[in-house]
Amino acid sequence: MWLVSILRSVTFNFFYSGITLFGGKSFTENIDAYLCFHLKLRASNLLVAPYSEYQQFLYETISKHLEMGWNYKQSADWLNENGYTTPRGKKFRNAHTHSIVKKKKIREVRLNRLYEPLISDFSIRFVDKTIVNQRFDPKNS
């Protein structure tokens, strides 16, 4: 059995233009300033394996039995007596009922985990557009 933990990391590079320079006074129209930074977003719920209605039914039934004070063996016996099988088609044992509850709780924790965005690598870049902004005059060429 293998366990796949899917945690996706996405890195974005943002360039924001429109910063005025030197106390709010731009000294020239030929220079653009960009605030650059990396934003890392992390999510654990980008790919969620489907949870069937039957699996949900089994989890809810076992949970109700546990709330009534039954143990896992009693719940497994009840499921077997009423003709239910495991999601793989086998007879229930107490380990199966325990595993269903345990894995559902782990799944819920994993899917509901929130990650803070990480912002790093701040910098300011200046682009001199003097040559680009010069008007081409074919008479002077």
PABA-681514 format. One record per residue (C-alpha): x, y, z; residue number from 1. Coordinates in pm, 1 decimal, padded with zeros to 6 digits, m for minus. Layout:
BEGIN
<r u="X" v="Y" w="Z" seq="NUM"/>
...
//
This chain:
BEGIN
<r u="00000.0" v="00000.0" w="00000.0" seq="1"/>
<r u="00127.4" v="00344.4" w="m00081.6" seq="2"/>
<r u="00014.9" v="00675.3" w="00046.6" seq="3"/>
<r u="00008.3" v="00978.1" w="m00171.7" seq="4"/>
<r u="00000.7" v="01313.5" w="m00003.8" seq="5"/>
<r u="m00086.4" v="01577.7" w="m00255.0" seq="6"/>
<r u="00043.1" v="01916.5" w="m00162.6" seq="7"/>
<r u="00066.3" v="02153.5" w="m00450.5" seq="8"/>
<r u="00290.3" v="02454.5" w="m00445.3" seq="9"/>
<r u="00235.7" v="02736.3" w="m00686.9" seq="10"/>
<r u="00478.8" v="03021.9" w="m00724.6" seq="11"/>
<r u="00378.3" v="03344.6" w="m00892.5" seq="12"/>
<r u="00600.0" v="03637.4" w="m00987.0" seq="13"/>
<r u="00414.2" v="03965.6" w="m00963.4" seq="14"/>
<r u="00527.6" v="04289.1" w="m01118.0" seq="15"/>
<r u="00338.4" v="04597.9" w="m01008.1" seq="16"/>
<r u="00393.7" v="04915.5" w="m01202.0" seq="17"/>
<r u="00289.1" v="05263.6" w="m01112.4" seq="18"/>
<r u="00509.5" v="05342.3" w="m00813.5" seq="19"/>
<r u="00605.9" v="05704.5" w="m00799.4" seq="20"/>
<r u="00963.1" v="05768.2" w="m00705.1" seq="21"/>
<r u="01138.2" v="05993.1" w="m00457.6" seq="22"/>
<r u="00861.3" v="06105.2" w="m00223.3" seq="23"/>
<r u="00582.2" v="06088.9" w="m00477.5" seq="24"/>
<r u="00748.8" v="06303.1" w="m00744.1" seq="25"/>
<r u="00855.0" v="06124.6" w="m01060.0" seq="26"/>
<r u="01164.6" v="06290.2" w="m01201.7" seq="27"/>
<r u="01116.0" v="06155.9" w="m01551.1" seq="28"/>
<r u="00856.9" v="05984.2" w="m01764.2" seq="29"/>
<r u="01122.8" v="05752.6" w="m01907.3" seq="30"/>
<r u="01166.0" v="05535.1" w="m01599.3" seq="31"/>
<r u="00917.8" v="05278.4" w="m01475.3" seq="32"/>
<r u="00950.2" v="05122.0" w="m01133.2" seq="33"/>
<r u="00822.4" v="04772.7" w="m01054.3" seq="34"/>
<r u="00769.1" v="04617.2" w="m00713.2" seq="35"/>
<r u="00856.4" v="04250.1" w="m00755.4" seq="36"/>
<r u="00791.0" v="03965.8" w="m00516.3" seq="37"/>
<r u="00720.7" v="03593.1" w="m00504.8" seq="38"/>
<r u="00388.1" v="03466.3" w="m00376.1" seq="39"/>
<r u="00372.4" v="03099.8" w="m00280.5" seq="40"/>
<r u="00028.1" v="02946.2" w="m00236.6" seq="41"/>
<r u="m00008.8" v="02597.4" w="m00097.8" seq="42"/>
<r u="m00324.3" v="02385.8" w="m00097.2" seq="43"/>
<r u="m00387.3" v="02025.2" w="m00003.6" seq="44"/>
<r u="m00726.6" v="01993.9" w="m00168.4" seq="45"/>
<r u="m00647.0" v="02045.2" w="m00536.1" seq="46"/>
<r u="m00696.3" v="01679.0" w="m00618.1" seq="47"/>
<r u="m00953.5" v="01506.3" w="m00401.5" seq="48"/>
<r u="m01020.5" v="01136.3" w="m00444.9" seq="49"/>
<r u="m01395.6" v="01078.0" w="m00457.5" seq="50"/>
<r u="m01566.6" v="00939.1" w="m00148.2" seq="51"/>
<r u="m01855.5" v="00717.0" w="m00259.0" seq="52"/>
<r u="m02204.1" v="00726.9" w="m00110.7" seq="53"/>
<r u="m02150.3" v="00374.1" w="00020.3" seq="54"/>
<r u="m01829.8" v="00475.8" w="00200.3" seq="55"/>
<r u="m02011.7" v="00773.6" w="00350.1" seq="56"/>
<r u="m02297.2" v="00546.3" w="00460.2" seq="57"/>
<r u="m02053.7" v="00304.5" w="00626.7" seq="58"/>
<r u="m01875.1" v="00587.4" w="00808.4" seq="59"/>
<r u="m02201.6" v="00740.0" w="00933.2" seq="60"/>
<r u="m02337.6" v="00400.2" w="01043.3" seq="61"/>
<r u="m02021.8" v="00306.4" w="01232.6" seq="62"/>
<r u="m02006.6" v="00653.1" w="01391.2" seq="63"/>
<r u="m02367.3" v="00617.9" w="01512.5" seq="64"/>
<r u="m02283.2" v="00280.4" w="01662.9" seq="65"/>
<r u="m01983.9" v="00429.3" w="01843.1" seq="66"/>
<r u="m02199.2" v="00714.8" w="01977.6" seq="67"/>
<r u="m02441.9" v="00452.9" w="02114.8" seq="68"/>
<r u="m02152.3" v="00296.0" w="02305.7" seq="69"/>
<r u="m02080.2" v="00003.2" w="02076.0" seq="70"/>
<r u="m01724.4" v="m00105.3" w="02006.7" seq="71"/>
<r u="m01577.2" v="m00172.5" w="01661.4" seq="72"/>
<r u="m01640.4" v="m00549.1" w="01682.4" seq="73"/>
<r u="m02009.0" v="m00501.3" w="01763.4" seq="74"/>
<r u="m02041.3" v="m00259.0" w="01473.2" seq="75"/>
<r u="m01866.5" v="m00504.8" w="01236.7" seq="76"/>
<r u="m02096.6" v="m00786.4" w="01352.2" seq="77"/>
<r u="m02405.8" v="m00569.7" w="01293.7" seq="78"/>
<r u="m02288.4" v="m00477.4" w="00941.6" seq="79"/>
<r u="m02222.2" v="m00844.8" w="00857.6" seq="80"/>
<r u="m02561.9" v="m00955.6" w="00997.4" seq="81"/>
<r u="m02737.9" v="m00696.6" w="00782.8" seq="82"/>
<r u="m02561.1" v="m00803.3" w="00463.1" seq="83"/>
<r u="m02316.5" v="m00517.8" w="00422.4" seq="84"/>
<r u="m01963.5" v="m00578.5" w="00297.3" seq="85"/>
<r u="m01648.2" v="m00368.9" w="00299.0" seq="86"/>
<r u="m01594.3" v="m00138.1" w="00000.3" seq="87"/>
<r u="m01379.1" v="m00420.2" w="m00143.9" seq="88"/>
<r u="m01655.0" v="m00677.0" w="m00100.0" seq="89"/>
<r u="m01526.3" v="m00865.3" w="00206.6" seq="90"/>
<r u="m01678.0" v="m00946.3" w="00544.4" seq="91"/>
<r u="m01632.5" v="m00684.5" w="00810.8" seq="92"/>
<r u="m01393.8" v="m00731.0" w="01099.9" seq="93"/>
<r u="m01333.4" v="m00489.0" w="01383.6" seq="94"/>
<r u="m01013.8" v="m00369.1" w="01212.7" seq="95"/>
<r u="m01216.2" v="m00270.7" w="00904.2" seq="96"/>
<r u="m01460.2" v="m00060.5" w="01101.9" seq="97"/>
<r u="m01177.3" v="00106.4" w="01292.9" seq="98"/>
<r u="m00991.9" v="00178.1" w="00968.7" seq="99"/>
<r u="m01296.4" v="00339.0" w="00805.6" seq="100"/>
<r u="m01341.3" v="00582.3" w="01093.9" seq="101"/>
<r u="m00969.6" v="00654.4" w="01129.2" seq="102"/>
<r u="m00910.6" v="00719.6" w="00758.8" seq="103"/>
<r u="m01217.3" v="00942.7" w="00728.0" seq="104"/>
<r u="m01091.9" v="01159.7" w="01014.7" seq="105"/>
<r u="m00743.9" v="01181.4" w="00859.1" seq="106"/>
<r u="m00899.5" v="01274.2" w="00524.8" seq="107"/>
<r u="m01106.3" v="01553.2" w="00680.5" seq="108"/>
<r u="m00803.7" v="01700.7" w="00857.1" seq="109"/>
<r u="m00597.6" v="01690.0" w="00536.3" seq="110"/>
<r u="m00867.4" v="01845.6" w="00318.6" seq="111"/>
<r u="m00953.8" v="02122.1" w="00565.4" seq="112"/>
<r u="m00596.6" v="02226.9" w="00644.7" seq="113"/>
<r u="m00528.1" v="02590.0" w="00561.6" seq="114"/>
<r u="m00188.2" v="02726.2" w="00468.5" seq="115"/>
<r u="m00079.2" v="03086.4" w="00497.4" seq="116"/>
<r u="00043.5" v="03244.7" w="00172.2" seq="117"/>
<r u="00416.8" v="03310.5" w="00174.1" seq="118"/>
<r u="00538.5" v="03636.1" w="00024.8" seq="119"/>
<r u="00913.6" v="03672.3" w="m00021.5" seq="120"/>
<r u="01196.7" v="03807.5" w="m00237.1" seq="121"/>
<r u="01087.7" v="04169.4" w="m00247.8" seq="122"/>
<r u="01274.3" v="04392.7" w="m00488.6" seq="123"/>
<r u="01227.6" v="04708.7" w="m00690.5" seq="124"/>
<r u="01323.3" v="04708.0" w="m01055.5" seq="125"/>
<r u="01371.5" v="05019.6" w="m01261.7" seq="126"/>
<r u="01330.7" v="05013.5" w="m01638.4" seq="127"/>
<r u="01477.3" v="05299.2" w="m01837.4" seq="128"/>
<r u="01259.9" v="05355.1" w="m02142.4" seq="129"/>
<r u="01453.4" v="05650.5" w="m02278.9" seq="130"/>
<r u="01546.2" v="05478.3" w="m02604.3" seq="131"/>
<r u="01200.3" v="05324.6" w="m02648.2" seq="132"/>
<r u="01023.4" v="05656.0" w="m02589.9" seq="133"/>
<r u="01238.8" v="05854.4" w="m02835.9" seq="134"/>
<r u="01046.5" v="05950.7" w="m03144.1" seq="135"/>
<r u="01193.0" v="05831.8" w="m03463.6" seq="136"/>
<r u="01237.8" v="06114.5" w="m03710.4" seq="137"/>
<r u="01327.3" v="05974.8" w="m04054.7" seq="138"/>
<r u="01450.9" v="06318.2" w="m04171.2" seq="139"/>
<r u="01730.1" v="06315.9" w="m03908.8" seq="140"/>
<r u="01847.4" v="05963.0" w="m03992.3" seq="141"/>
//
